[in-house]
Amino acid sequence: MLNALYIETIEAFPDTTITIANGKKYVVKETVEEVVKQTNAFYRSVNLLGKNWPGGPENEK
């Protein structure tokens, strides 16, 4: 499990690679889209994005 607050980049090389704040890289089985979705869900759960994203969750980028 990674703390979403420390994620700096999420890239596909084609494997999904997450770089965190200390420079370490992790290769995960989830797609970039799934990691972004889970990260946004975490941010909403701690109220960093607010409860209602303008335009709905399907418009998150």
N, C-alpha and C positions, 0 to 999 in steps of 0.2 A: 504494500500500500504506500502510495506517495501522497504527501501533503500538497494539495493543489495550489496552495499559496506560494510554493517554491518553484512551480513550473515556469520556465522561461520560454522554451520552444517545444513544439510538437511537430515532427516532420515524418515523412514517409520516404524510406530509402531503398527498397519498397517496404521494408518492415517499419512499423511505427516506432520512432525513437523520440524519447522525452528527455530534454536537457533541463536540469534543475539549477538553482541559483549557485551552487558550489561548483558547477561545471561537469558534474557527473552525468553520464548518459545511461538511460535504461531503454532496452528494447522490450516492447510489450506485444501481446498477441492481438489486442484490440486495434481497430482501425482508428485513424486520426479523428474521424467524425464521432466515434463512440467515446474517445477520450475527452473531446471537447464537450460532448453532451453530458458526460459524468462530471466534468469540471464545473460546467455551468450549473448543474443540479446542486453541487456542493456549495457554490457561491450563493445560490438562492436559499439553501438551507441555513446558512449563517447570515442571511440577509445582506449580502454584499451587492447583489443585483436587484434587490427588492422583490416583492412578491409577484408583481405583474410586470413582465417585460413588454414594452410598447410593441404592438403588433402581434403579440403572442409568441410562444416558445419556438414556433416553426420559423420565425424571422431572426432568431439569434445567429450571430456570426462570431 
